[in-house]
Amino acid sequence: WFFKPLQLDDQANYVRISLCFGITVATLAQTIGHVSGCHINPAVILGLVIGRKIGMLKEIIYVGAQCVGAIAGAAILTAVVPQDMRGAAGLGMTSVAHKVTLGQAVAIEMLITMVLVMVVFAAAADSINAATVKGSAPLAIGLSITTCHLFAVPLTGSSMNPARSLGPAVVLGQFDNHWVYWVGPLLGGIFGALFYQVVLRA
């Protein structure tokens, strides 16, 4: 009687979403990291460009592929997910909670993306630090995404990835406040890379 059923249901959804995103990215990083570096996020790519880990031409190619893949993925979901299933109507679309201002939303997306980019640098992209890295880089990256999602899903949907927000927006034709999911993560990519390179690099 202490908790309302709706609250329990919401909390369960936040945990499920967070674990799904984190474990999926960790799995992808383990699977294709040695092939392409598992570049699946325009904000992370921008951070790697700022940190001089990847060239501008590759960035453009990767970001184009990421956006096409995100749109294709959302389109596939519309075809395979029954309409009456939970989440089918929104296809995982990110949106700003009604009590969160757009400025707050940008700041939240920036901060959580900064965390991700710094973990990517520390666990996988810092050649000086590579010899001393312990544990699994894909798992560290996946867990950082899980943690940030647990915090930000109820606030902004926890995009951390402009392409991830672009796919559902294009397929559904809904672009309300979509700019937040480009400005916030891209700023996070820039600041995360600069902070790591200037302050945290080995």
C-alpha positions in Angstrom: 0.0 0.0 0.0 3.0 2.3 0.5 3.8 2.7 -3.2 1.3 3.4 -5.9 1.2 0.8 -8.7 1.8 3.4 -11.4 5.0 4.5 -9.6 6.2 0.9 -9.4 5.4 0.4 -13.1 7.3 3.6 -14.1 10.4 2.6 -12.0 10.4 -0.9 -13.5 10.3 0.6 -17.0 13.2 2.9 -16.3 15.3 0.0 -15.1 14.4 -2.1 -18.1 15.1 0.7 -20.6 18.4 1.5 -18.9 19.6 -2.1 -18.8 18.5 -2.7 -22.4 20.5 0.3 -23.7 23.6 -0.3 -21.7 23.8 -4.1 -22.4 23.1 -3.6 -26.1 25.9 -1.0 -26.5 28.3 -3.2 -24.5 27.4 -6.2 -26.7 27.8 -4.2 -29.9 31.1 -2.7 -28.7 32.4 -6.3 -28.0 31.1 -7.6 -31.3 32.1 -4.9 -33.8 34.6 -2.8 -31.9 37.5 -4.5 -33.6 35.9 -4.0 -37.0 34.8 -0.3 -37.0 35.5 0.9 -33.5 31.7 0.5 -32.9 31.1 4.2 -33.8 27.3 4.3 -33.4 26.9 7.8 -31.9 27.5 11.2 -33.6 28.3 12.9 -30.2 31.0 10.4 -29.4 32.4 10.7 -32.9 32.6 14.5 -32.5 34.4 14.0 -29.2 36.9 11.7 -30.9 37.5 14.3 -33.6 38.0 17.0 -31.0 40.5 14.7 -29.2 42.2 14.0 -32.6 41.5 10.3 -32.5 39.6 10.2 -35.8 39.6 12.3 -39.0 36.9 14.6 -40.3 36.2 12.5 -43.4 35.6 9.4 -41.3 33.4 11.4 -39.0 31.1 12.5 -41.9 30.9 8.9 -43.2 30.2 7.5 -39.7 27.5 10.1 -38.9 25.8 9.5 -42.2 25.7 5.8 -41.6 24.5 6.2 -38.0 21.6 8.4 -39.1 20.6 6.1 -41.9 20.8 3.1 -39.6 18.7 4.8 -36.9 16.0 5.6 -39.4 16.0 2.1 -40.8 15.9 0.7 -37.3 12.8 2.7 -36.4 11.2 1.8 -39.7 11.8 -1.9 -39.0 10.2 -1.5 -35.5 7.0 -0.1 -37.1 6.9 -3.3 -39.2 7.5 -5.9 -36.6 6.1 -4.5 -33.3 2.3 -5.0 -32.9 0.4 -1.7 -32.6 -1.1 -2.6 -29.2 2.2 -3.4 -27.6 3.6 -1.0 -25.0 5.9 1.6 -26.6 4.8 0.8 -30.2 3.2 4.2 -30.7 6.4 6.1 -29.8 9.1 3.7 -31.1 11.3 4.7 -28.1 11.1 8.4 -29.1 12.8 10.8 -26.7 10.9 13.7 -25.3 11.4 16.3 -22.6 9.3 15.8 -19.5 6.7 18.5 -18.9 8.4 20.0 -15.8 11.8 20.1 -17.4 12.7 23.3 -19.2 14.5 23.1 -22.6 17.6 24.7 -21.0 17.6 22.0 -18.3 17.1 19.3 -21.0 20.1 20.5 -23.0 22.2 20.6 -19.8 21.1 17.0 -18.8 21.8 15.6 -22.3 25.2 17.4 -22.3 26.2 16.1 -18.9 25.3 12.5 -19.5 27.0 12.5 -22.9 30.1 14.0 -21.3 30.2 11.0 -18.9 29.9 8.6 -21.8 32.6 10.4 -23.9 35.1 10.5 -20.9 34.5 6.8 -20.3 35.1 6.0 -24.0 38.4 8.0 -23.9 39.5 6.4 -20.6 38.5 2.8 -21.5 39.2 2.6 -25.2 40.5 5.7 -27.0 43.5 6.9 -24.8 46.5 5.1 -26.4 48.7 6.3 -23.5 46.4 4.7 -21.0 45.7 1.6 -23.0 48.3 -0.6 -21.4 47.0 0.0 -17.9 43.3 -0.3 -18.6 41.8 -3.2 -16.5 38.5 -5.0 -17.1 36.3 -4.7 -20.1 36.1 -1.5 -22.1 32.7 -2.5 -23.7 31.3 -3.3 -20.3 32.5 0.0 -18.8 31.0 1.9 -21.7 27.7 0.0 -21.4 27.5 0.5 -17.7 28.1 4.2 -18.0 25.1 4.3 -20.4 23.0 2.3 -18.0 23.8 4.6 -15.1 23.1 7.8 -17.2 19.8 6.3 -18.4 18.7 5.5 -14.8 19.1 9.2 -14.0 17.9 10.8 -17.2 15.1 8.6 -18.7 12.4 10.3 -16.7 13.7 13.7 -17.5 14.7 13.7 -21.2 14.4 10.1 -22.3 18.2 9.9 -22.0 19.2 10.1 -25.6 23.0 10.7 -25.4 22.9 10.0 -29.1 21.4 12.3 -31.8 21.0 9.5 -34.3 19.1 7.4 -31.7 16.6 10.3 -31.4 16.5 11.0 -35.1 15.3 7.6 -36.2 11.9 7.6 -34.4 11.4 11.3 -35.1 11.8 10.8 -38.8 9.6 7.7 -39.0 6.8 9.3 -36.8 7.2 12.8 -38.3 7.5 14.3 -34.8 10.2 16.8 -34.3 9.0 18.7 -31.2 12.1 20.0 -29.3 14.2 17.6 -31.5 17.1 20.1 -31.5 17.7 19.4 -27.8 18.9 15.9 -28.8 21.5 17.4 -31.1 22.7 20.4 -29.2 22.9 18.7 -25.8 24.8 15.5 -26.8 27.1 17.4 -29.3 28.1 19.9 -26.6 28.7 16.9 -24.3 30.9 15.3 -26.8 33.0 18.5 -27.2 33.3 19.2 -23.5 33.8 15.6 -22.5 36.7 15.3 -25.0 38.3 18.6 -23.9 38.0 17.8 -20.2 39.5 14.4 -20.6 42.3 15.5 -22.9 43.2 18.5 -20.7 42.6 17.2 -17.2 42.3 13.4 -17.1 44.6 12.1 -19.8 47.3 9.8 -18.6 
